[in-house]
């Protein structure tokens, strides 16, 4: 399913219900993602699939860097601009419309790069990773947040939640969130069945790849160097 079709109508409520439906874990995962990016006030970071700019805002608050947030959804960017203006960070964060598969930036334009919930929605994850790495200076840090699939005893609870609980809770919120709740389990499961994510990063030429599973494996953060 196309990410714009699925998520653009949900932009005004995205942050509130992403937090609710993840039992409050989504903001925690984003904070850990930002902690993997070694930048400072003189640096610039590209945040791809920035959505409502949650990671962009956290990057600035934690490190003082400048951020360009890129997303293909004008609706998400509109919600993000409202958040950025409300946080008083419009002088540090610029939001632009564009696609991860063809970034409108030159080689080595940024000191770091983050992206969130992206690779499940692109046709060629390895090619997209190469394109992301292209715009980062040599040695710059790249970090990703994605949903994971728990292992061991936690897997049964996860399956119950994504098969029954998540669609039911989404339906309580709105028809749009019910679609998200129904879609996510299969999307996450199929992605991890097809790809070993750290191996995918290494194949794209990213070095020093590390990963951390969070919240019993429900979240996955991967990072490495250009």
C-alpha positions as a Python dict, from the first residue, in 0.01 Angstrom:
ca = {
    (1, 'X'): (0, 0, 0),
    (2, 'X'): (126, 349, -85),
    (3, 'X'): (240, 542, 223),
    (4, 'X'): (84, 870, 107),
    (5, 'X'): (-253, 707, 52),
    (6, 'X'): (-242, 544, 393),
    (7, 'X'): (-101, 816, 617),
    (8, 'X'): (-161, 1158, 459),
    (9, 'X'): (-524, 1180, 579),
    (10, 'X'): (-407, 1107, 934),
    (11, 'X'): (-155, 1391, 959),
    (12, 'X'): (-350, 1604, 1212),
    (13, 'X'): (-384, 1312, 1456),
    (14, 'X'): (-70, 1115, 1372),
    (15, 'X'): (147, 1195, 1674),
    (16, 'X'): (-129, 1146, 1929),
    (17, 'X'): (-240, 806, 1806),
    (18, 'X'): (103, 675, 1709),
    (19, 'X'): (191, 723, 2075),
    (20, 'X'): (-132, 565, 2195),
    (21, 'X'): (-124, 261, 1965),
    (22, 'X'): (241, 189, 2052),
    (23, 'X'): (161, 208, 2426),
    (24, 'X'): (380, 516, 2454),
    (25, 'X'): (689, 349, 2303),
    (26, 'X'): (712, 545, 1977),
    (27, 'X'): (851, 865, 2138),
    (28, 'X'): (1102, 656, 2338),
    (29, 'X'): (1222, 485, 2020),
    (30, 'X'): (1265, 821, 1847),
    (31, 'X'): (1473, 955, 2135),
    (32, 'X'): (1703, 654, 2114),
    (33, 'X'): (1730, 700, 1737),
    (34, 'X'): (1845, 1059, 1787),
    (35, 'X'): (2100, 949, 2048),
    (36, 'X'): (2277, 744, 1778),
    (37, 'X'): (2356, 1053, 1566),
    (38, 'X'): (2681, 1222, 1670),
    (39, 'X'): (2633, 1585, 1564),
    (40, 'X'): (2657, 1930, 1721),
    (41, 'X'): (2538, 2289, 1673),
    (42, 'X'): (2756, 2347, 1366),
    (43, 'X'): (2630, 2037, 1186),
    (44, 'X'): (2338, 1973, 953),
    (45, 'X'): (2122, 1660, 946),
    (46, 'X'): (1877, 1535, 685),
    (47, 'X'): (1570, 1369, 837),
    (48, 'X'): (1402, 1159, 568),
    (49, 'X'): (1035, 1056, 600),
    (50, 'X'): (1018, 1331, 859),
    (51, 'X'): (638, 1316, 878),
    (52, 'X'): (525, 1560, 1145),
    (53, 'X'): (888, 1654, 1226),
    (54, 'X'): (904, 1469, 1559),
    (55, 'X'): (1259, 1343, 1499),
    (56, 'X'): (1369, 1677, 1349),
    (57, 'X'): (1253, 1860, 1662),
    (58, 'X'): (1420, 1606, 1891),
    (59, 'X'): (1746, 1639, 1694),
    (60, 'X'): (1754, 2015, 1742),
    (61, 'X'): (1660, 2000, 2108),
    (62, 'X'): (1920, 1735, 2187),
    (63, 'X'): (2212, 1852, 1971),
    (64, 'X'): (2142, 2208, 1853),
    (65, 'X'): (2208, 2106, 1492),
    (66, 'X'): (2029, 2234, 1184),
    (67, 'X'): (1782, 1992, 1024),
    (68, 'X'): (1627, 1958, 683),
    (69, 'X'): (1318, 1738, 709),
    (70, 'X'): (1203, 1570, 387),
    (71, 'X'): (874, 1394, 325),
    (72, 'X'): (666, 1305, 19),
    (73, 'X'): (337, 1401, 189),
    (74, 'X'): (234, 1766, 180),
    (75, 'X'): (-25, 1692, 449),
    (76, 'X'): (237, 1553, 688),
    (77, 'X'): (466, 1847, 616),
    (78, 'X'): (185, 2091, 694),
    (79, 'X'): (136, 1924, 1032),
    (80, 'X'): (513, 1928, 1082),
    (81, 'X'): (537, 2299, 1010),
    (82, 'X'): (276, 2362, 1275),
    (83, 'X'): (481, 2165, 1527),
    (84, 'X'): (807, 2336, 1429),
    (85, 'X'): (652, 2683, 1455),
    (86, 'X'): (492, 2593, 1787),
    (87, 'X'): (830, 2482, 1920),
    (88, 'X'): (994, 2806, 1803),
    (89, 'X'): (1243, 2614, 1589),
    (90, 'X'): (1165, 2751, 1243),
    (91, 'X'): (1515, 2904, 1233),
    (92, 'X'): (1676, 2558, 1280),
    (93, 'X'): (1442, 2328, 1085),
    (94, 'X'): (1351, 2350, 717),
    (95, 'X'): (1085, 2116, 579),
    (96, 'X'): (1083, 2021, 211),
    (97, 'X'): (876, 1791, -10),
    (98, 'X'): (1062, 1511, -187),
    (99, 'X'): (1119, 1137, -222),
    (100, 'X'): (1385, 927, -52),
    (101, 'X'): (1457, 740, -376),
    (102, 'X'): (1570, 1060, -549),
    (103, 'X'): (1693, 1318, -302),
    (104, 'X'): (1717, 1680, -425),
    (105, 'X'): (2062, 1733, -268),
    (106, 'X'): (2422, 1704, -381),
    (107, 'X'): (2672, 1444, -268),
    (108, 'X'): (2801, 1478, 92),
    (109, 'X'): (2561, 1765, 169),
    (110, 'X'): (2490, 1664, 531),
    (111, 'X'): (2684, 1568, 844),
    (112, 'X'): (2427, 1304, 941),
    (113, 'X'): (2099, 1148, 833),
    (114, 'X'): (1801, 989, 1007),
    (115, 'X'): (1495, 814, 870),
    (116, 'X'): (1191, 655, 1026),
    (117, 'X'): (950, 383, 906),
    (118, 'X'): (1071, 420, 546),
    (119, 'X'): (1215, 104, 392),
    (120, 'X'): (892, -97, 403),
    (121, 'X'): (741, 150, 157),
    (122, 'X'): (1009, 165, -115),
    (123, 'X'): (1046, -73, -409),
    (124, 'X'): (1422, -124, -369),
    (125, 'X'): (1546, -79, -9),
    (126, 'X'): (1914, -131, -96),
    (127, 'X'): (1907, 129, -375),
    (128, 'X'): (1726, 370, -142),
    (129, 'X'): (1991, 318, 126),
    (130, 'X'): (2263, 395, -129),
    (131, 'X'): (2081, 715, -223),
    (132, 'X'): (2051, 816, 143),
    (133, 'X'): (2421, 749, 202),
    (134, 'X'): (2514, 953, -106),
    (135, 'X'): (2415, 1283, 56),
    (136, 'X'): (2609, 1220, 382),
    (137, 'X'): (2972, 1328, 418),
    (138, 'X'): (3229, 1048, 463),
    (139, 'X'): (3226, 938, 826),
    (140, 'X'): (2884, 1089, 893),
    (141, 'X'): (2634, 888, 1097),
    (142, 'X'): (2317, 737, 948),
    (143, 'X'): (2044, 602, 1177),
    (144, 'X'): (1707, 437, 1120),
    (145, 'X'): (1397, 353, 1327),
    (146, 'X'): (1166, 74, 1213),
    (147, 'X'): (915, -159, 1371),
    (148, 'X'): (1056, -497, 1463),
    (149, 'X'): (917, -845, 1515),
    (150, 'X'): (977, -978, 1868),
    (151, 'X'): (1138, -1317, 1927),
    (152, 'X'): (1070, -1587, 2182),
    (153, 'X'): (769, -1567, 2416),
    (154, 'X'): (701, -1201, 2325),
    (155, 'X'): (623, -1303, 1966),
    (156, 'X'): (286, -1456, 2058),
    (157, 'X'): (174, -1140, 2237),
    (158, 'X'): (290, -928, 1942),
    (159, 'X'): (98, -1146, 1695),
    (160, 'X'): (-218, -1119, 1904),
    (161, 'X'): (-185, -742, 1919),
    (162, 'X'): (-117, -680, 1548),
    (163, 'X'): (-378, -933, 1432),
    (164, 'X'): (-662, -834, 1665),
    (165, 'X'): (-580, -556, 1911),
    (166, 'X'): (-432, -300, 1674),
    (167, 'X'): (-714, -315, 1415),
    (168, 'X'): (-974, -300, 1692),
    (169, 'X'): (-814, 0, 1863),
    (170, 'X'): (-766, 174, 1529),
    (171, 'X'): (-1134, 124, 1449),
    (172, 'X'): (-1227, 302, 1772),
    (173, 'X'): (-1030, 607, 1656),
    (174, 'X'): (-1136, 638, 1291),
    (175, 'X'): (-1174, 440, 967),
    (176, 'X'): (-832, 568, 857),
    (177, 'X'): (-663, 439, 1170),
    (178, 'X'): (-844, 107, 1130),
    (179, 'X'): (-681, 75, 786),
    (180, 'X'): (-342, 141, 943),
    (181, 'X'): (-408, -111, 1219),
    (182, 'X'): (-512, -376, 970),
    (183, 'X'): (-217, -311, 738),
    (184, 'X'): (77, -284, 976),
    (185, 'X'): (116, -639, 1103),
    (186, 'X'): (149, -798, 759),
    (187, 'X'): (371, -513, 639),
    (188, 'X'): (616, -546, 929),
    (189, 'X'): (618, -927, 923),
    (190, 'X'): (672, -949, 547),
    (191, 'X'): (951, -691, 548),
    (192, 'X'): (1153, -873, 811),
    (193, 'X'): (1089, -1206, 641),
    (194, 'X'): (1238, -1071, 319),
    (195, 'X'): (1531, -872, 458),
    (196, 'X'): (1807, -898, 716),
    (197, 'X'): (1816, -525, 782),
    (198, 'X'): (2177, -483, 906),
    (199, 'X'): (2296, -696, 611),
    (200, 'X'): (2096, -472, 380),
    (201, 'X'): (2278, -171, 520),
    (202, 'X'): (2619, -331, 473),
    (203, 'X'): (2531, -425, 114),
    (204, 'X'): (2454, -57, 51),
    (205, 'X'): (2810, 34, 155),
    (206, 'X'): (2737, 165, 506),
    (207, 'X'): (3011, 80, 755),
    (208, 'X'): (3018, -4, 1125),
    (209, 'X'): (2655, -114, 1123),
    (210, 'X'): (2502, -176, 1467),
    (211, 'X'): (2147, -239, 1580),
    (212, 'X'): (1939, -236, 1898),
    (213, 'X'): (1604, -406, 1952),
    (214, 'X'): (1377, -205, 2182),
    (215, 'X'): (1062, -285, 2381),
    (216, 'X'): (1103, -664, 2359),
    (217, 'X'): (1179, -631, 1988),
    (218, 'X'): (880, -418, 1887),
    (219, 'X'): (1115, -140, 1779),
    (220, 'X'): (1442, -162, 1588),
    (221, 'X'): (1709, 107, 1559),
    (222, 'X'): (2000, 56, 1317),
    (223, 'X'): (2296, 291, 1274),
    (224, 'X'): (2625, 310, 1092),
    (225, 'X'): (2877, 538, 917),
    (226, 'X'): (2890, 667, 563),
}
